[in-house]
Amino acid sequence: MTGITVNGEPRQVEPGLTLAALVARLGQPPQALATAVNGEFVPRDGRGGVQLRDGDAVFTFQPITGG
């Protein structure tokens, strides 16, 4: 298993899990969340190409819109 944190909470995931797969498991609509891995923003269309590694810190948040 691979040890990561999601929004500060430790979590064990299988090796090779992508950010897209993790977001799908979180139970919120993926289009409603913005994501960052180790402090780097990851756009929605790039999540499938990001494999999570041991020690990664994932943050999800709702983007703020408005003017």
N, CA, C and O atoms as CSV, one atom per row, in Angstrom:
chain,resi,resn,atom,element,x,y,z
A,1,MET,N,N,0.847,-1.188,0.000
A,1,MET,CA,C,0.000,0.000,0.000
A,1,MET,C,C,0.891,1.250,0.000
A,1,MET,O,O,2.058,1.218,0.390
A,2,THR,N,N,0.292,2.328,-0.448
A,2,THR,CA,C,0.979,3.610,-0.543
A,2,THR,C,C,0.356,4.565,0.467
A,2,THR,O,O,-0.866,4.694,0.529
A,3,GLY,N,N,1.188,5.233,1.256
A,3,GLY,CA,C,0.699,6.167,2.265
A,3,GLY,C,C,0.688,7.589,1.724
A,3,GLY,O,O,1.727,8.126,1.341
A,4,ILE,N,N,-0.496,8.193,1.697
A,4,ILE,CA,C,-0.648,9.585,1.273
A,4,ILE,C,C,-1.468,10.319,2.328
A,4,ILE,O,O,-1.978,9.701,3.263
A,5,THR,N,N,-1.594,11.624,2.180
A,5,THR,CA,C,-2.549,12.371,2.979
A,5,THR,C,C,-3.538,13.037,2.036
A,5,THR,O,O,-3.171,13.494,0.953
A,6,VAL,N,N,-4.786,13.086,2.457
A,6,VAL,CA,C,-5.844,13.758,1.707
A,6,VAL,C,C,-6.446,14.798,2.634
A,6,VAL,O,O,-7.100,14.464,3.622
A,7,ASN,N,N,-6.219,16.053,2.307
A,7,ASN,CA,C,-6.691,17.157,3.146
A,7,ASN,C,C,-6.210,16.995,4.589
A,7,ASN,O,O,-6.947,17.262,5.538
A,8,GLY,N,N,-4.959,16.551,4.732
A,8,GLY,CA,C,-4.344,16.413,6.044
A,8,GLY,C,C,-4.614,15.109,6.756
A,8,GLY,O,O,-4.047,14.864,7.821
A,9,GLU,N,N,-5.477,14.252,6.194
A,9,GLU,CA,C,-5.810,12.977,6.821
A,9,GLU,C,C,-5.014,11.852,6.176
A,9,GLU,O,O,-5.034,11.719,4.953
A,10,PRO,N,N,-4.309,11.033,6.968
A,10,PRO,CA,C,-3.563,9.914,6.393
A,10,PRO,C,C,-4.507,8.913,5.739
A,10,PRO,O,O,-5.610,8.663,6.226
A,11,ARG,N,N,-4.055,8.352,4.636
A,11,ARG,CA,C,-4.864,7.373,3.906
A,11,ARG,C,C,-3.926,6.398,3.209
A,11,ARG,O,O,-2.869,6.787,2.712
A,12,GLN,N,N,-4.315,5.150,3.177
A,12,GLN,CA,C,-3.576,4.115,2.452
A,12,GLN,C,C,-4.323,3.820,1.155
A,12,GLN,O,O,-5.532,3.590,1.164
A,13,VAL,N,N,-3.602,3.829,0.053
A,13,VAL,CA,C,-4.183,3.540,-1.255
A,13,VAL,C,C,-3.291,2.537,-1.968
A,13,VAL,O,O,-2.130,2.356,-1.603
A,14,GLU,N,N,-3.842,1.883,-2.991
A,14,GLU,CA,C,-3.044,0.923,-3.735
A,14,GLU,C,C,-2.032,1.648,-4.613
A,14,GLU,O,O,-2.307,2.746,-5.097
A,15,PRO,N,N,-0.875,1.052,-4.819
A,15,PRO,CA,C,0.153,1.661,-5.671
A,15,PRO,C,C,-0.392,1.898,-7.085
A,15,PRO,O,O,-1.141,1.083,-7.624
A,16,GLY,N,N,-0.003,3.019,-7.662
A,16,GLY,CA,C,-0.411,3.338,-9.024
A,16,GLY,C,C,-1.751,4.034,-9.140
A,16,GLY,O,O,-2.179,4.360,-10.246
A,17,LEU,N,N,-2.426,4.269,-8.015
A,17,LEU,CA,C,-3.714,4.959,-8.064
A,17,LEU,C,C,-3.524,6.353,-8.646
A,17,LEU,O,O,-2.582,7.058,-8.285
A,18,THR,N,N,-4.416,6.749,-9.544
A,18,THR,CA,C,-4.324,8.088,-10.115
A,18,THR,C,C,-5.121,9.075,-9.276
A,18,THR,O,O,-5.997,8.698,-8.498
A,19,LEU,N,N,-4.798,10.330,-9.452
A,19,LEU,CA,C,-5.545,11.380,-8.769
A,19,LEU,C,C,-7.000,11.349,-9.202
A,19,LEU,O,O,-7.886,11.570,-8.376
A,20,ALA,N,N,-7.272,11.079,-10.474
A,20,ALA,CA,C,-8.656,11.006,-10.963
A,20,ALA,C,C,-9.432,9.913,-10.231
A,20,ALA,O,O,-10.583,10.124,-9.847
A,21,ALA,N,N,-8.813,8.749,-10.037
A,21,ALA,CA,C,-9.482,7.652,-9.340
A,21,ALA,C,C,-9.720,7.998,-7.873
A,21,ALA,O,O,-10.769,7.668,-7.318
A,22,LEU,N,N,-8.761,8.654,-7.251
A,22,LEU,CA,C,-8.938,9.068,-5.859
A,22,LEU,C,C,-10.096,10.051,-5.731
A,22,LEU,O,O,-10.943,9.904,-4.850
A,23,VAL,N,N,-10.135,11.043,-6.601
A,23,VAL,CA,C,-11.209,12.038,-6.547
A,23,VAL,C,C,-12.569,11.358,-6.730
A,23,VAL,O,O,-13.536,11.723,-6.061
A,24,ALA,N,N,-12.650,10.380,-7.626
A,24,ALA,CA,C,-13.906,9.662,-7.839
A,24,ALA,C,C,-14.368,8.943,-6.574
A,24,ALA,O,O,-15.569,8.792,-6.351
A,25,ARG,N,N,-13.434,8.504,-5.753
A,25,ARG,CA,C,-13.769,7.795,-4.506
A,25,ARG,C,C,-14.219,8.719,-3.387
A,25,ARG,O,O,-14.803,8.257,-2.407
A,26,LEU,N,N,-13.964,9.994,-3.510
A,26,LEU,CA,C,-14.242,10.916,-2.406
A,26,LEU,C,C,-15.725,11.228,-2.233
A,26,LEU,O,O,-16.119,11.805,-1.219
A,27,GLY,N,N,-16.548,10.857,-3.205
A,27,GLY,CA,C,-17.978,11.012,-3.045
A,27,GLY,C,C,-18.524,12.387,-3.373
A,27,GLY,O,O,-19.683,12.677,-3.075
A,28,GLN,N,N,-17.721,13.233,-3.975
A,28,GLN,CA,C,-18.192,14.540,-4.421
A,28,GLN,C,C,-18.024,14.605,-5.927
A,28,GLN,O,O,-17.133,13.957,-6.477
A,29,PRO,N,N,-18.865,15.376,-6.605
A,29,PRO,CA,C,-18.708,15.473,-8.061
A,29,PRO,C,C,-17.316,16.001,-8.419
A,29,PRO,O,O,-16.924,17.068,-7.946
A,30,PRO,N,N,-16.564,15.267,-9.248
A,30,PRO,CA,C,-15.203,15.688,-9.587
A,30,PRO,C,C,-15.134,17.094,-10.186
A,30,PRO,O,O,-14.145,17.799,-9.987
A,31,GLN,N,N,-16.162,17.504,-10.909
A,31,GLN,CA,C,-16.145,18.831,-11.516
A,31,GLN,C,C,-16.334,19.936,-10.480
A,31,GLN,O,O,-16.116,21.109,-10.784
A,32,ALA,N,N,-16.737,19.576,-9.259
A,32,ALA,CA,C,-16.954,20.564,-8.212
A,32,ALA,C,C,-15.702,20.797,-7.371
A,32,ALA,O,O,-15.700,21.655,-6.488
A,33,LEU,N,N,-14.634,20.035,-7.639
A,33,LEU,CA,C,-13.430,20.136,-6.826
A,33,LEU,C,C,-12.241,20.604,-7.644
A,33,LEU,O,O,-12.085,20.247,-8.811
A,34,ALA,N,N,-11.416,21.402,-7.012
A,34,ALA,CA,C,-10.088,21.709,-7.537
A,34,ALA,C,C,-9.118,20.830,-6.747
A,34,ALA,O,O,-9.394,20.455,-5.607
A,35,THR,N,N,-7.988,20.508,-7.361
A,35,THR,CA,C,-7.057,19.599,-6.708
A,35,THR,C,C,-5.625,20.115,-6.786
A,35,THR,O,O,-5.245,20.832,-7.711
A,36,ALA,N,N,-4.851,19.727,-5.786
A,36,ALA,CA,C,-3.418,20.008,-5.767
A,36,ALA,C,C,-2.708,18.805,-5.167
A,36,ALA,O,O,-3.220,18.161,-4.251
A,37,VAL,N,N,-1.532,18.508,-5.690
A,37,VAL,CA,C,-0.692,17.443,-5.143
A,37,VAL,C,C,0.648,18.079,-4.787
A,37,VAL,O,O,1.318,18.669,-5.634
A,38,ASN,N,N,1.017,17.949,-3.537
A,38,ASN,CA,C,2.268,18.522,-3.031
A,38,ASN,C,C,2.378,20.016,-3.342
A,38,ASN,O,O,3.445,20.522,-3.686
A,39,GLY,N,N,1.239,20.704,-3.210
A,39,GLY,CA,C,1.217,22.151,-3.398
A,39,GLY,C,C,1.116,22.619,-4.835
A,39,GLY,O,O,1.079,23.823,-5.087
A,40,GLU,N,N,1.071,21.687,-5.791
A,40,GLU,CA,C,0.976,22.047,-7.210
A,40,GLU,C,C,-0.435,21.792,-7.710
A,40,GLU,O,O,-0.938,20.673,-7.614
A,41,PHE,N,N,-1.077,22.827,-8.245
A,41,PHE,CA,C,-2.414,22.694,-8.805
A,41,PHE,C,C,-2.412,21.665,-9.928
A,41,PHE,O,O,-1.506,21.642,-10.761
A,42,VAL,N,N,-3.440,20.808,-9.943
A,42,VAL,CA,C,-3.613,19.827,-11.012
A,42,VAL,C,C,-4.989,20.067,-11.635
A,42,VAL,O,O,-6.003,19.864,-10.967
A,43,PRO,N,N,-5.047,20.498,-12.910
A,43,PRO,CA,C,-6.338,20.735,-13.551
A,43,PRO,C,C,-7.117,19.432,-13.733
A,43,PRO,O,O,-6.533,18.349,-13.770
A,44,ARG,N,N,-8.439,19.551,-13.845
A,44,ARG,CA,C,-9.297,18.374,-13.990
A,44,ARG,C,C,-8.829,17.447,-15.102
A,44,ARG,O,O,-8.775,16.231,-14.915
A,45,ASP,N,N,-8.494,18.008,-16.251
A,45,ASP,CA,C,-8.119,17.161,-17.383
A,45,ASP,C,C,-6.734,16.543,-17.232
A,45,ASP,O,O,-6.339,15.731,-18.069
A,46,GLY,N,N,-5.990,16.898,-16.200
A,46,GLY,CA,C,-4.673,16.316,-15.960
A,46,GLY,C,C,-4.645,15.276,-14.860
A,46,GLY,O,O,-3.608,14.653,-14.631
A,47,ARG,N,N,-5.755,15.074,-14.175
A,47,ARG,CA,C,-5.782,14.170,-13.018
A,47,ARG,C,C,-5.495,12.720,-13.380
A,47,ARG,O,O,-4.879,11.996,-12.598
A,48,GLY,N,N,-5.932,12.293,-14.547
A,48,GLY,CA,C,-5.723,10.905,-14.952
A,48,GLY,C,C,-4.262,10.573,-15.175
A,48,GLY,O,O,-3.879,9.404,-15.116
A,49,GLY,N,N,-3.445,11.571,-15.427
A,49,GLY,CA,C,-2.032,11.354,-15.679
A,49,GLY,C,C,-1.152,11.477,-14.449
A,49,GLY,O,O,0.069,11.351,-14.546
A,50,VAL,N,N,-1.754,11.722,-13.294
A,50,VAL,CA,C,-0.976,11.888,-12.056
A,50,VAL,C,C,-1.135,10.639,-11.201
A,50,VAL,O,O,-2.196,10.407,-10.622
A,51,GLN,N,N,-0.082,9.838,-11.124
A,51,GLN,CA,C,-0.084,8.673,-10.246
A,51,GLN,C,C,0.417,9.099,-8.876
A,51,GLN,O,O,1.447,9.762,-8.750
A,52,LEU,N,N,-0.325,8.708,-7.863
A,52,LEU,CA,C,0.036,9.087,-6.501
A,52,LEU,C,C,1.159,8.190,-5.996
A,52,LEU,O,O,1.167,6.982,-6.230
A,53,ARG,N,N,2.102,8.811,-5.298
A,53,ARG,CA,C,3.267,8.105,-4.765
A,53,ARG,C,C,3.284,8.223,-3.245
A,53,ARG,O,O,2.640,9.093,-2.660
A,54,ASP,N,N,4.023,7.340,-2.640
A,54,ASP,CA,C,4.149,7.321,-1.191
A,54,ASP,C,C,4.587,8.700,-0.693
A,54,ASP,O,O,5.559,9.265,-1.194
A,55,GLY,N,N,3.874,9.231,0.283
A,55,GLY,CA,C,4.219,10.512,0.871
A,55,GLY,C,C,3.544,11.716,0.230
A,55,GLY,O,O,3.681,12.832,0.730
A,56,ASP,N,N,2.815,11.513,-0.871
A,56,ASP,CA,C,2.149,12.647,-1.526
A,56,ASP,C,C,1.087,13.256,-0.614
A,56,ASP,O,O,0.424,12.559,0.154
A,57,ALA,N,N,0.948,14.571,-0.722
A,57,ALA,CA,C,-0.080,15.305,0.002
A,57,ALA,C,C,-1.073,15.839,-1.020
A,57,ALA,O,O,-0.729,16.677,-1.855
A,58,VAL,N,N,-2.307,15.348,-0.947
A,58,VAL,CA,C,-3.362,15.752,-1.865
A,58,VAL,C,C,-4.303,16.698,-1.132
A,58,VAL,O,O,-4.698,16.446,0.006
A,59,PHE,N,N,-4.650,17.782,-1.798
A,59,PHE,CA,C,-5.618,18.718,-1.255
A,59,PHE,C,C,-6.738,18.887,-2.269
A,59,PHE,O,O,-6.493,19.027,-3.468
A,60,THR,N,N,-7.958,18.873,-1.777
A,60,THR,CA,C,-9.116,19.171,-2.620
A,60,THR,C,C,-9.826,20.364,-2.017
A,60,THR,O,O,-9.874,20.535,-0.798
A,61,PHE,N,N,-10.368,21.173,-2.882
A,61,PHE,CA,C,-11.087,22.359,-2.408
A,61,PHE,C,C,-12.052,22.803,-3.468
A,61,PHE,O,O,-11.881,22.494,-4.647
A,62,GLN,N,N,-13.071,23.531,-3.054
A,62,GLN,CA,C,-14.026,24.066,-4.016
A,62,GLN,C,C,-13.506,25.405,-4.503
A,62,GLN,O,O,-13.227,26.301,-3.705
A,63,PRO,N,N,-13.376,25.541,-5.829
A,63,PRO,CA,C,-12.882,26.802,-6.350
A,63,PRO,C,C,-13.864,27.936,-6.071
A,63,PRO,O,O,-15.077,27.731,-6.036
A,64,ILE,N,N,-13.330,29.110,-5.876
A,64,ILE,CA,C,-14.146,30.297,-5.624
A,64,ILE,C,C,-14.311,31.043,-6.928
A,64,ILE,O,O,-13.333,31.372,-7.600
A,65,THR,N,N,-15.548,31.304,-7.279
A,65,THR,CA,C,-15.814,32.053,-8.497
A,65,THR,C,C,-16.544,33.342,-8.146
A,65,THR,O,O,-17.073,33.498,-7.045
A,66,GLY,N,N,-16.559,34.222,-9.063
A,66,GLY,CA,C,-17.255,35.481,-8.832
A,66,GLY,C,C,-16.478,36.636,-9.400
A,66,GLY,O,O,-15.443,36.458,-10.042
A,67,GLY,N,N,-16.981,37.805,-9.161
A,67,GLY,CA,C,-16.286,38.927,-9.772
A,67,GLY,C,C,-16.255,40.124,-8.942
A,67,GLY,O,O,-15.696,41.142,-9.348
